[in-house]
Amino acid sequence: MLVLLAGIFVVHIATCIMLFVSTIANVWVVSDSAQSSVGLWKNCTNTSCDEGLSYSGEDALKAVQAFMILSIIFSVISLVVFVFQLFTMEKGNRFFLSGATMLVCWLCILVGVSIYTHHYASGSGTGYSSSHHGYSFILTWICFCFSFVIGILYLVLRKK
Ligand SMILES: *[C@@H]1O[C@H](CO)[C@@H](O)[C@H](O)[C@H]1NC(C)=O
């Protein structure tokens, strides 16, 4: 049981880090031809990133930015609550609060990455003729799976 808790703890930290990296790295959609990529904040070409990020068509970017930041905040809160409960909660109780917070984080990722997938992930609106998914985009979907599993495990596990 202790091993399981330690494992979840490590995966939780990894999820927080991956969420952070994927949100700040501007590699959500990568161009196949030119060496350039776009993300949530900047439009990067070769080595320099300029601020001129404007997806043509619908502008749902603000919502994606907001939900990704919320998801980082909730995953960190959940981690803090988990550590807190680990030391203060009575034995036999479930990590209900950290689980619930992690599921809120999962919902934020769900909404944010769904909006991005729907509007931009295919490369439409990025200005690229052909493109593929960048690692940020893939990391975010991995975080989506991890945060759900972590949240459910927190709800199920009892403190020994
Ligand atoms: C990024 O910059 C390139 C070159 O300036 C432009 O063609 C493209 O439309 C821009 N894409 C976005 C999403 O801002």
The ligand as a MOL file (V3000), in Angstrom:
LIG
                    3D

  0  0  0     0  0            999 V3000
M  V30 BEGIN CTAB
M  V30 COUNTS 14 14 0 0 0
M  V30 BEGIN ATOM
M  V30 1 C 2.8520 32.0700 -37.4840 0
M  V30 2 O 3.7620 32.8370 -38.2600 0
M  V30 3 C 3.7770 32.4790 -39.6450 0
M  V30 4 C 4.8660 33.2860 -40.3320 0
M  V30 5 O 4.8530 34.6140 -39.9250 0
M  V30 6 C 2.3860 32.7140 -40.2270 0
M  V30 7 O 2.3570 32.3160 -41.5860 0
M  V30 8 C 1.3610 31.8990 -39.4680 0
M  V30 9 O 0.0610 32.1760 -39.9250 0
M  V30 10 C 1.4330 32.2170 -37.9870 0
M  V30 11 N 0.5290 31.3020 -37.3120 0
M  V30 12 C -0.1800 31.6500 -36.2360 0
M  V30 13 C -1.0790 30.5980 -35.6700 0
M  V30 14 O -0.0910 32.7340 -35.7130 0
M  V30 END ATOM
M  V30 BEGIN BOND
M  V30 1 1 1 2
M  V30 2 1 1 10
M  V30 3 1 2 3
M  V30 4 1 3 4
M  V30 5 1 3 6
M  V30 6 1 4 5
M  V30 7 1 6 7
M  V30 8 1 6 8
M  V30 9 1 8 9
M  V30 10 1 8 10
M  V30 11 1 10 11
M  V30 12 1 11 12
M  V30 13 1 12 13
M  V30 14 2 12 14
M  V30 END BOND
M  V30 END CTAB
M  END
